[in-house]
Amino acid sequence: MFAKLTDFLQTLSQPAHEQNTKTISLEIACTVLLCEVMRADGKLAEEEQQQLIQLITNQFNLNIAEAQNIITQSIALSESATDFYQFTTKVNEHYTIEERMKIVELLWQLAYADGELASIETHIIRKIADLLHLRHSEYIQTKPKP
């Protein structure tokens, strides 16, 4: 009983972003970042939605139903999130620099899925790359080659 009370009080004393990162899975954290790019231009193109499902199933070895479940949860989190910190923190804790670069590559793939790149999508990808602690040269390496 005393241990439960102590745990509860420690949870209350933690910043909100630390509380959230413990309950968010790595798959959801990555998918929220992808959803942020997908939602950035204000259009949810069918091509982007299909690309998102494909990226998630391939990246995390999921079936379609599992991927759709994660996407549903991630969109809800994305719509209510005030920043990217809680999601990028989770990724930073578990992924190497190469794996974080791969996530940024996926962000670019999703941004280009509808055939056009909006400047807000570029801005969000850059912001996420910074929060993932990528150096400028690493960020440049993630960009698709023309």
C-alpha positions in Angstrom: 0.0 0.0 0.0 2.8 2.4 1.0 4.7 1.6 -2.2 1.7 2.3 -4.4 1.2 5.7 -2.7 4.9 6.5 -3.2 4.7 5.6 -6.8 1.6 7.7 -7.3 3.2 10.7 -5.6 6.4 10.3 -7.8 4.2 10.2 -10.9 2.5 13.5 -9.9 5.9 15.1 -9.3 7.2 14.2 -12.8 6.7 16.6 -15.7 3.8 15.7 -18.0 6.1 14.8 -20.9 7.9 12.2 -18.7 4.6 10.6 -17.6 3.4 10.3 -21.2 6.6 8.8 -22.6 6.3 5.8 -20.3 2.9 4.8 -21.7 3.5 5.5 -25.4 5.0 2.6 -27.3 7.9 3.1 -29.7 5.6 2.2 -32.7 3.1 4.8 -31.7 5.7 7.4 -31.1 7.1 6.9 -34.6 3.7 6.8 -36.1 2.6 10.0 -34.4 5.6 11.8 -36.0 4.5 10.3 -39.4 1.0 11.5 -38.8 2.2 15.0 -38.0 3.8 15.2 -41.5 0.7 13.7 -43.1 -1.6 16.2 -41.4 0.7 19.2 -41.9 -0.7 20.5 -45.2 -4.3 20.2 -44.0 -5.1 17.5 -46.6 -5.3 13.9 -45.8 -4.6 12.5 -49.3 -5.5 8.9 -50.0 -2.0 8.3 -51.3 -0.5 9.5 -48.0 -2.8 7.3 -45.9 -2.0 4.2 -48.0 1.7 5.1 -47.8 1.5 5.4 -44.0 0.0 1.9 -43.7 2.7 0.5 -45.9 5.5 2.3 -44.0 4.2 1.2 -40.6 3.6 -2.5 -41.6 7.1 -2.6 -43.1 9.0 -0.7 -40.4 7.5 -2.7 -37.5 6.6 -6.0 -39.1 2.8 -5.6 -38.5 -0.2 -6.9 -40.3 -2.7 -4.4 -41.7 -5.1 -4.6 -38.8 -2.3 -3.9 -36.3 -1.0 -1.0 -38.4 -4.5 0.5 -38.7 -5.0 0.2 -34.9 -1.7 2.0 -34.3 -2.5 4.7 -36.9 -5.9 5.3 -35.2 -4.3 5.8 -31.8 -1.5 7.9 -33.3 -3.8 10.3 -35.2 -5.7 10.9 -31.9 -2.5 11.6 -30.1 -1.3 13.8 -32.9 -4.4 15.8 -32.9 -4.2 16.4 -29.1 -0.4 16.9 -28.8 1.0 20.3 -28.1 4.6 19.4 -29.2 6.7 16.6 -30.5 8.9 16.2 -27.4 7.2 13.3 -25.8 7.4 11.3 -29.0 10.9 12.2 -30.1 12.1 11.4 -26.5 10.8 7.9 -26.8 12.5 7.5 -30.2 15.8 8.9 -28.9 15.8 6.6 -25.9 15.5 3.4 -28.0 16.9 4.1 -31.5 20.5 4.6 -32.7 21.4 7.5 -34.9 21.1 5.3 -38.0 17.6 4.2 -36.9 16.6 7.8 -36.2 17.8 8.8 -39.7 15.7 6.0 -41.1 12.6 7.5 -39.4 13.4 10.9 -41.0 13.7 9.1 -44.4 10.2 7.7 -43.7 8.9 11.2 -43.0 10.2 12.3 -46.4 8.6 9.3 -48.1 5.3 10.2 -46.6 5.6 13.9 -47.4 6.2 13.0 -51.1 3.4 10.4 -51.2 0.8 12.8 -52.7 3.2 14.0 -55.4 3.9 17.4 -53.8 5.9 18.7 -50.9 4.4 21.5 -48.9 6.8 23.9 -47.2 5.1 23.2 -43.9 5.9 19.5 -44.3 9.6 20.4 -44.9 9.5 22.6 -41.8 8.0 19.8 -39.6 10.5 17.2 -40.9 13.3 19.6 -40.0 11.9 20.3 -36.6 11.6 16.5 -35.9 15.1 15.9 -37.2 16.4 18.5 -34.8 14.5 16.9 -31.9 16.0 13.5 -32.9 19.4 15.1 -32.5 20.5 14.7 -36.1 23.3 16.8 -37.3 22.7 18.9 -40.4 24.8 16.5 -42.5 22.7 13.6 -41.3 19.5 15.5 -42.0 20.7 16.2 -45.5 21.5 12.5 -46.0 17.9 11.6 -45.3 16.5 13.8 -48.0 15.4 11.9 -51.2 17.8 12.4 -54.1 16.2 13.9 -57.2 
